[in-house]
Amino acid sequence: MALFLLLICMPTIALVILGPSPSASTFDHVAWIFAAYFAVAWLLLLGVIIRPEHVTRPMLVLVTVIALATQVPLAVTLEVGLHAETAGLGPSIWSVGLPEELAKAIPVLAVAVIYRLGGRHELTPKDYLFLGAVSGLVFGASEVVHYFTVNGLAEFYLTVQSALPSIQQLILTGHSAPESVFAALIGPVRYFILDFVWRFLTDPITHACWAGLTGYFIGLAATGRHKWFAVSWIGLVIAAILHGLNDWSRVNGQWLWIAVTIVSGILFLGYAKVGSRSDLEVPGSRPPASGRHGVPSERPPATVAGAATRPWWEH
């Protein structure tokens, strides 16, 4: 209920902060509010879809704090060192996709180590998939704030500045001021809205899907179901390839871009479903085949990893 009320209020809070006389720092604050708004909205939806049984609020806080402290510095350092570029598919994968997916894996690995050392072994691969998705949401929100406040506003300012002579010329030739502004800026404004504003909605969830794949295979290793060296890298490689394809200049912004997004979502949902099936366990004590009068007794409801099912947000 608290999260729902927060989601209702956040846009209003952002608009009040923006106020009648915004400054550059005001746009930074509002960008963070809107990025957090969509990240939390996606978090609620993912929680309903995945229904992680053993993810607690302290875990979510731990992942978020580690993500905010480590992801962007690590990703930027690696990308600068690897001379990141997206003109070719190979460089897009290993100089952009791989560094960012590695950065998003750090919070999940930290949770795995902390809770394993603490003797808590109840986390399942599906739980790690959800924690990976949370890490991806934080990264996507941080990234979109950077794109909007640094790249987006700077490019928009330069575009408006360069359009002023055209607007003046249109006005001098008899066009009205609204018509002149519309004719000169409709293209740049449309690009700004599509390429930067829409990122607030799309960036967190796409990063969440990729990081969730990494988290699932980390979970397979952390739970001891498979040797860590046999599976822990698989999700990272898949995520890096999808990420690299997404950012590749010959795909990004084209129809194939949509296909990459669909494949990412299908894989994420597929592993979430596989994790749900593998986590279902029937209690060890089996009821007798029939009751006192020969009537088949009612089987007790299945539980997840032996724990009673309850909404994930109540943990």
PyMOL commands that set and color helices and strands:
alter all, ss='L'
color gray80, all
select helices_A, chain A and resi 2-18+24-50+57-81+89-117+125-172+177-197+199-222+228-231+234-247+255-279+312-314
alter helices_A, ss='H'
color red, helices_A
select strands_A, chain A and resi 280-281+303-304
alter strands_A, ss='S'
color yellow, strands_A
deselect
rebuild
show_as cartoon
